[in-house]
Amino acid sequence: MLIVAPPGLPAHAPALAAGCELLPCELHEGRVALPELLDDLAARGIRSLMVEGGAAVARSFLDENLVDEIALLRGSVLLAGKGTVASPLSDGASLAGFTQTGEARYGTDHWTQYSRKA
């Protein structure tokens, strides 16, 4: 497992002791410099990355134009309030530049796949 973080954070000590590897990353305005991170991962032979995070993480990748595909899973129940995860697309952001490439239903949940337009 690879941990991407600024070096020297004591919270990572247990993971490092368990055999995880730390990939020190550059920061830009206090946040991970995403283009540089992807360059570092590519230098290690990593060509595909699944990003799971909250709305802020997903929005950061979208804002940096670093997303090729989006898999959006929507449940049938709208959750709101403390402890819920917001969608990076819920603030009026659009999927301009993407085209829908897949769709499926899993019970009452709806999955939609989008790919960047060529």
MOURGI-V955494 format. One record per backbone hydrogen bond with DSSP energy under -1.0 kcal/mol. NH is the residue of the N-H (numbers start at 0). CO is the residue of the C=O. E is the energy in kcal/mol with one decimal. If there is no record, write none. Layout:
NH&CO&E + NH&CO&E
//
This chain:
2&20&-3.2 + 4&22&-1.2 + 11&8&-1.7 + 12&9&-1.6 + 15&11&-2.6 + 16&12&-2.5 + 17&13&-1.3 + 18&15&-1.4 + 19&14&-2.3 + 20&0&-2.7 + 22&2&-3.4 + 27&30&-3.3 + 30&27&-1.5 + 32&25&-2.7 + 33&31&-1.3 + 36&32&-2.3 + 37&33&-2.6 + 38&34&-1.8 + 39&35&-2.4 + 40&36&-2.5 + 41&37&-2.4 + 42&38&-2.0 + 44&41&-1.9 + 45&40&-2.4 + 57&53&-2.2 + 58&54&-2.9 + 59&55&-2.0 + 60&56&-1.8 + 61&57&-2.3 + 62&58&-3.2 + 63&59&-1.6 + 64&61&-1.6 + 65&60&-2.6 + 69&113&-2.4 + 71&111&-3.1 + 73&109&-3.1 + 83&80&-1.6 + 89&86&-1.4 + 97&94&-2.1 + 98&114&-2.9 + 100&112&-2.8 + 101&112&-1.4 + 103&110&-2.3 + 105&108&-2.4 + 108&105&-2.2 + 109&73&-3.1 + 110&103&-2.9 + 111&71&-2.5 + 112&101&-2.4 + 113&69&-2.7 + 114&98&-2.6 + 115&67&-2.8 + 116&96&-3.2
//
